[in-house]
Amino acid sequence: MRKAFMCSLIHKGIIGGGLYLDSEAVMYVCQKLTVDKKYKKLILPLSEIKEISWKWILFPVATFHMTNGEAYKFIIFNQKRFEKWYQVLAENKQ
């Protein structure tokens, strides 16, 4: 089961793209030519996500805190739907 969400990565500006959630990872995909290769297809394995924190700054902003200390910020346009499916997949992963 794979779910898709409209989102924007916050990294040196706001970069639109798609966020995909499945049983293994959260994956951000962007087709822009000027974006670093690392961020064109950013894969965040569920097992390496320590926590997700939310702030509301005009839009819902999710910060993915990773076990290695890195953090990635995304504007996710349907927060409640994302949280619902993330919860379901994270529980099934354990």
Backbone hydrogen bonds, N-H to C=O, Kabsch-Sander energy under -0.5 kcal/mol:
donor,donor_aa,acceptor,acceptor_aa,energy
3,K,21,L,-2.8
5,F,19,L,-2.3
7,C,17,G,-1.9
8,S,75,I,-1.7
9,L,15,I,-2.9
10,I,73,K,-2.8
11,H,9,L,-0.9
11,H,13,G,-2.1
15,I,9,L,-2.9
15,I,13,G,-0.5
16,G,14,I,-0.6
17,G,7,C,-2.3
18,G,29,V,-2.4
19,L,5,F,-2.8
20,Y,27,M,-3.3
21,L,3,K,-2.8
22,D,25,A,-2.2
26,V,44,L,-2.5
27,M,20,Y,-3.2
27,M,25,A,-0.5
28,Y,42,L,-2.9
29,V,18,G,-2.6
30,C,40,K,-2.5
35,V,32,K,-0.8
39,Y,36,D,-1.2
40,K,36,D,-0.8
40,K,37,K,-0.8
41,K,37,K,-0.9
42,L,28,Y,-1.8
42,L,39,Y,-0.5
43,I,41,K,-0.6
44,L,26,V,-3.4
44,L,42,L,-0.5
46,L,24,E,-2.3
48,E,45,P,-1.7
49,I,45,P,-0.5
49,I,46,L,-1.0
50,K,48,E,-0.8
50,K,65,H,-2.6
51,E,65,H,-1.5
53,S,63,T,-2.2
55,K,61,V,-2.1
57,I,55,K,-0.7
57,I,59,F,-2.5
59,F,57,I,-1.6
61,V,55,K,-3.5
62,A,60,P,-0.5
62,A,74,F,-3.1
63,T,53,S,-3.0
64,F,62,A,-0.6
64,F,72,Y,-3.2
65,H,51,E,-2.9
65,H,63,T,-0.7
66,M,64,F,-0.6
66,M,70,E,-2.9
67,T,48,E,-2.4
69,G,66,M,-1.6
72,Y,64,F,-1.8
73,K,10,I,-0.5
74,F,62,A,-2.6
75,I,8,S,-2.9
76,I,60,P,-1.7
76,I,74,F,-0.7
77,F,6,M,-1.7
77,F,75,I,-0.6
82,F,78,N,-2.4
83,E,79,Q,-3.0
84,K,80,K,-2.2
85,W,81,R,-2.2
86,Y,82,F,-2.9
87,Q,83,E,-2.4
88,V,84,K,-2.0
89,L,85,W,-2.5
90,A,86,Y,-2.9
91,E,87,Q,-2.3
92,N,88,V,-1.9
93,K,89,L,-1.5
94,Q,90,A,-1.0
